[in-house]
């Protein structure tokens, strides 16, 4: 019985990791398209403008003091490679952090920026990619998105509603911070609770 349960958990973990890879690929493709556009047309070369540099600097200056993307919650899965909490000998890789929160919690932007893309993820809701100069924040595992691509949003503006897992009853926001193509540890950017 235990082997069967472990086997089911491994299959679920593999599906979850596949969705995480799909999200990372979608983010990278989005950033790549923006860079290609910028090189094709100087008028769209936002990444090289003084405005983008100012926005990037403002974002950097707020490292370790950005507001949390949900009103309340705790980090239930940290950034990077680490041991799976229940499967011995299994390592998981997390491109961001998971924040367990209350059902139907509102996911909020941690900084002003432009919504660049809405990503639909098979089996795990939707995601929102927001650009802050050369930085990007990602809010995923949403059941509903409240913003549109191209929209300018402010810090603490609601980007969506966190999806609740029907099997477990847990609501968990997946939050990421990128600098261009580099994945950064979101814990280092958020204010201490």
PyMOL commands that set and color helices and strands:
alter all, ss='L'
color gray80, all
select helices_A, chain A and resi 2-40+42-44+46-48+50-61+186-188
alter helices_A, ss='H'
color red, helices_A
select strands_A, chain A and resi 74-77+80-83+91-94+97-101+106-108+113-120+126-132+135-145+152-153+158-162+171-179+182-184
alter strands_A, ss='S'
color yellow, strands_A
deselect
rebuild
show_as cartoon
